Amino acid sequence: MPVYGNKTVAPNGDSVDYVLPDFSYVDQDSNTVNASTIQNKIFATEFFFTSCPSICPKMQQQMLRFNEKYKNNPDVIILAFTIDPQRDSVGKLNAYARKLNIESSKWHLLTGNKDSIYALAENFLVSAADDPDAPGGHVHSGNFILVDKQRRLRGYYDGTDEESVNKLLDETDLLLKEK
């Protein structure tokens, strides 16, 4: 499986894979999710918003499949970042999680500063932006991103497409076998 992102050069001259930077956000239970939360975890990531009238409902149905497969695997979690933190408060994310029967220790619905979340989307190599002409006032990538235990970007999958999500499931299994 490939590793996405630009490589950098270490002080010793070795080429080093791109690694996601540290981050800290609050989930639907007011818990802080940061580098220690994802340490030694494989995770699927998405950018969404609870009032999204277009692709998000389809994405959530597909992410529920991912969640169902890995709900008992302690090495796999889901991080979902809202791109509408002004409306998606902790309370609203909590209600959304209850509606989808999301277990918060496995699937973190995250909120924080909008500019920080949009910048983080760029670190994941996907888009998120305000767009008053778009349904719901925001545009974002419909991709799910697979991240390995070293915080390297390992795959992109159309979160609205069942076959693409099947590939995400298969490639997550491959990552779980990596040493």
PAZA-166228 format. One record per residue: residue in three letters; z negated, y negated, x of N, C-alpha, C in turn. Coordinates in steps of 0.05 Angstrom, whole numbers, plus 32768, in hexadecimal, padded with zeros to 4 digits. Atoms other than C-alpha are relative to their C-alpha. Layout:
BEGIN
ALAZYXZYXZYX...
//
This chain:
BEGIN
MET80008018801180008000800080007FE78012PRO7FFF80187FF080107FBB801A7FE67FEF7FFEVAL8015801480017FDE7F84802A800F7FE57FFETYR7FF2801980067FF47F41800D7FF17FE8800DGLY800C80187FF47FE87EFB802A80097FFE801DASN7FF880057FE57FF87EDB806C7FEB800A8014LYS80117FF77FEB7FDB7EFC80A97FF87FE88012THR800980147FED7FB37ED280DA7FFD800D801BVAL80047FF67FE57FA87ED981257FE37FFC8007ALA801C80017FF87F627EEA813C7FFE7FF4801CPRO8004800C7FE57F457EC9817B800A80138017ASN7FF77FED7FEB7F567F0981A2801E80057FFFGLY7FE37FFD80017F9F7F04818D800980147FECASP7FF87FEC80147F9E7F3C815980087FF27FE6SER7FF88009801B7FC17F3381177FEC800A7FECVAL80157FF980137F8F7F3280DE800A7FFB7FE3ASP7FF78002801C7F9D7F3F80947FF27FE97FF2TYR800C801580127F907F0780617FE9800D7FF1VAL80187FF8800F7F4B7F0E80417FF87FE97FEELEU8009801480137F337EEA80037FE87FF1800BPRO8017800F7FF77F037EB280137FE880057FEEASP80187FFE80117EBB7EB27FFA80037FEF7FE7PHE8000801080187EB07E997FB47FE680057FF1SER80187FFC80107E777E917F8380057FF37FE4TYR7FFC8008801B7E7D7E8D7F377FEA800C7FEFVAL80157FF680137E517E9B7EFA800E80117FEBASP7FF47FEE80147E5F7ED57ECB7FF47FFC7FE5GLN80078002801C7E557EE07E817FE280037FFAASP801D7FFD80037E0B7EF07E8C7FF07FEC8011SER800C80157FEF7DFD7EB27EB87FF9800B801CASN80057FF67FE67DFC7EDE7EF680147FF58014THR7FEE80097FEB7E1A7EC57F37800F8018800BVAL7FEF7FEB7FF57E557EEE7F4F800C7FF38019ASN7FF7800B7FE77E667EE47F98800880178013ALA7FF77FEC7FEC7E787F097FD97FEE80187FFFSER80127FE980007E3A7F357FD4800680127FE7THR7FFA7FF180187E4F7F4B7F8D801780138005ILE7FE87FF17FFC7E927F647FA580008010801BGLN80027FF27FE77E7B7F807FE88004801E7FFCASN7FF97FE480017E997FC57FF28009800A7FE4LYS7FF57FFA801A7EB97FC37FAD801F7FFC8000ILE7FE4800580077F017FCB7F977FFF7FF17FE6PHE8000800E801A7F117F9A7F60801B7FF77FF7ALA7FE9800C800D7F467F867F2F7FF97FE57FF7THR8005801C80077F4C7F3C7F2180157FF77FEDGLU7FEE800D80127F6B7F137EEA7FF77FE47FFCPHE8006801B80087F6E7ECA7ED680087FFE7FE2PHE7FFC8000801D7F687EBE7E8B7FF17FE97FF3PHE80128011800F7F487E937E557FFD800B7FE4THR80077FF280187F267EA87E1680107FF77FE8SER7FF0800A80177F4F7E7C7DE7801E80028004CYS7FE37FFC7FFA7F927E917E05800E800D7FE9PRO7FF17FF580177FC47E9B7DCD801980118008SER7FE77FF37FF77FFA7EBC7DF87FFA801B800DILE80017FE77FF27FF27EF17E2E7FE4800D8004CYS801B7FF67FFA7FA67EF87E367FF880177FEEPRO80087FE980107F9B7F267DFA800D801A8009LYS7FF37FE97FF57FCF7F567E167FF48009801AMET800C7FFA7FE67FB07F517E5B7FE5800D7FFCGLN801A7FF580047F6B7F607E408002801D7FF7GLN7FFD7FE480097F847F9F7E1D800780128018GLN7FFA7FF07FE97FA17FB77E5F7FE880028013MET80177FFF7FEE7F637FA47E877FEA80127FF4LEU80127FED800C7F3A7FCC7E558007801D8008ARG7FF87FE67FF67F6280097E6B7FF68004801DPHE800A7FFF7FE47F507FFA7EB47FE280057FFFASN801D7FFE80027F077FF17EA07FF8801C7FF7GLU80077FE6800A7F0680327E79800280158016LYS7FFC7FEC7FEB7F21805A7EB47FEA7FFE8016TYR801280037FE97EF0803D7EE77FE47FF87FF8LYS801A800A80097EB3802C7EBD7FE9800F800CASN80167FF07FF47E8A80637EDE80028001801FASN7FFC7FFF7FE37EA380567F257FF27FE7800CPRO800F80177FF57E71802A7F4B800F7FF08015ASP7FF0800E7FEB7EA780167F7E80157FEE7FF4VAL7FEB8010800D7ED47FF37F4B7FF47FED7FEBILE8008801480147EC87FB37F2480187FEF7FF8ILE7FEC801280097EF07F7E7EFF7FF57FE38002LEU8006801C80007EEF7F337F0B80157FF17FF0ALA7FEE800F80117F0E7F077ED67FF77FE28000PHE8006801C7FFD7F107EBC7EE3800C7FEF7FE9THR7FF5801280157F177E8B7EA9800D7FE8800DILE7FF280197FF67F497E537EB57FFA7FE97FEDASP8008801480137F297E2C7E7C7FE27FFD7FFFPRO801D80007FFF7EE17E237E937FF37FEA7FEEGLN800C801480127ED77DE57E687FFA800C7FE5ARG80057FF3801A7EDC7E107E297FF3801B8003ASP800B7FE57FFC7EC97E537E467FE57FFE800FSER801B80017FF67E7F7E497E507FF6801C8004VAL800D7FE67FFC7E517E817E657FFC800D7FE4GLY80047FF5801B7E3F7E8A7E1B8019800A7FF3LYS7FE77FF8800C7E877E8D7E05800B8019800ELEU7FF87FE87FF17E977EBF7E3D7FEF80187FF7ASN80127FEB80087E5B7EE87E278009800B7FE5ALA7FF67FF7801A7E747EEA7DDF801A800F8002TYR7FE77FF37FFC7EB97EFD7DF77FFC801C800CALA80077FE67FF47E9B7F367E217FF680137FEBARG800B7FEF80167E757F507DE5801680097FEDLYS7FE97FF980117EB47F4E7DBB80118016800BLEU7FF07FEB7FF37ED87F797DEE7FF08018800AASN80127FEB7FF67E9B7FA57DFC80018003801EILE800080017FE37E9C7F917E457FE48004800BGLU80197FFD7FF27E637FAB7E7080007FEC8018SER800080167FEC7E507F6F7E9B7FFC8009801DSER80037FF87FE47E3D7F977ED9801B8009800CLYS7FE77FF67FF77E857FB07EDD80177FEC7FFDTRP7FEB801380077EAF7F777EC07FF47FE57FFEHIS800C801A7FFF7E9C7F317ED380147FEB7FF6LEU7FF18017800A7EB97EF87EA97FF47FE7800DLEU800B80157FEF7EB27EBD7ED880097FE47FF9THR7FFA801C80047EAE7E737ED07FF47FEF8016GLY800980127FEB7EA37E377EFD80107FE77FFFASN7FF180197FFE7EC47DF77F14801E80077FFELYS7FE37FFB80057F0C7DF47EFB80117FFE8019ASP7FF080047FE87F297DD97F3C7FFC80178013SER80077FEA7FEE7F057E107F63800E801A7FF6ILE7FF37FE8800B7F207E467F34801E7FFF8004TYR7FE380027FFB7F677E2B7F3980078004801DALA7FFC7FFB7FE37F617E2A7F857FFC801E8006LEU80047FE37FFB7F467E717F83801980107FF7ALA7FE87FF380097F837E867F5B80157FFF8016GLU7FEE80037FE97FAD7E6C7F957FF980148016ASN80097FEC7FEC7F837E977FC48008801C7FF9PHE7FF77FE6800A7F957ED37F99801F80017FFFLEU7FE3800280007FDE7EBC7F9F800C80017FE4VAL7FF68002801B7FE67EB07F547FFC7FE37FF6SER8000801B800B7FED7E727F287FEB7FFD7FEAALA8012800880177FBC7E4F7EF980027FE18000ALA7FFD801D80027FC77E087EDF7FFC7FF77FE4ASP8000800D801A7FBD7DD97EA6801D7FFA7FF9ASP7FE68007800A7FFB7DCF7E7B7FFD7FFA7FE3PRO80038007801C7FF47DA87E3B8015800A7FEDASP7FEB7FF5801080367DC47E237FFF801E7FFCALA80027FE3800280227E0C7E2C7FEE80087FE9PRO80137FF7801580017E357DF57FE48002800BGLY801C80007FF77FB67E297DFD7FFB7FEB8015GLY800480157FEC7FC27DF17E307FFE8008801DHIS80017FF67FE57FC37E1D7E6E801680148005VAL7FEE7FEB7FF77FF37E487E957FF3800F8016HIS800C7FEF7FEA7FE07E827EC2801180198003SER7FF27FE77FFA7FFB7EC07EE27FF580157FEDGLY80087FE9800F7FF97EFE7EB87FFA80188011ASN80047FEA7FED7FEE7F287EF67FE380088002PHE801A7FF57FF67FB37F557F0580048003801EILE7FFF7FFE7FE37FA37F547F4F7FEC80168008LEU80117FEB7FF57F867F917F737FF67FF8801BVAL800C80097FE77F567F817FAC7FF08017800BASP800F7FE97FF47F3A7FB47FDD7FE57FF88009LYS801B80047FF87EF57FBB7FFA7FFD7FEC8016GLN800080147FEB7F077F8D803380097FE47FF6ARG7FF78018800E7F1C7F568001801D7FF88008ARG7FE480047FFB7F657F5F8012801080047FE6LEU7FEF7FFE80177F9A7F557FDC801380188003ARG7FF07FE77FFC7FBB7F997FD1801580057FEBGLY7FEB7FFC80137FE57F947F927FFF7FEC7FE9TYR7FFD801280177FFF7F6B7F58800E800F7FEATYR7FF77FF08016800C7F877F1380027FEF7FE7ASP7FFD800F801980267F6A7ED27FEB80097FECGLY80177FF980117FE77F697EA7800780037FE3THR7FF87FFC801C80107F6B7E67801180197FFDASP7FEE7FEA800080387FA97E7A7FF2801A8006GLU800F7FE77FFD801C7FEF7E71800980108019GLU7FF77FF27FE98048800E7EA77FF67FF3801ASER800A800E7FE980347FD97ED97FE280058004VAL801C7FFA7FFE7FEB7FE57EC97FFB801D8008ASN80027FE47FF67FF680307ED280028000801ELYS7FFE80017FE3800B801F7F197FE77FF5800CLEU801A800B7FF77FCB7FF57F217FEC80178001LEU80137FEA80017FA380327F0C800580148017ASP7FF87FEE7FEA7FC9805F7F3D7FF87FF5801BGLU8006800C7FE67FC1802F7F767FE37FFB8005THR801D80027FFD7F7780247F687FF6801B800AASP80087FE57FF77F7080707F6F80068004801ELEU7FF97FFF7FE37F94806B7FB37FEB7FF18011LEU8014800F7FF07F6480357FCB7FE5800E8001LEU801A7FF280007F28805E7FB6800080178014LYS7FFE7FEA7FEC7F4280957FE680007FF5801CGLU7FFF800B7FE57F49806580217FE48000800CLYS801980007FF17F13806980567FFC7FE5800C
//
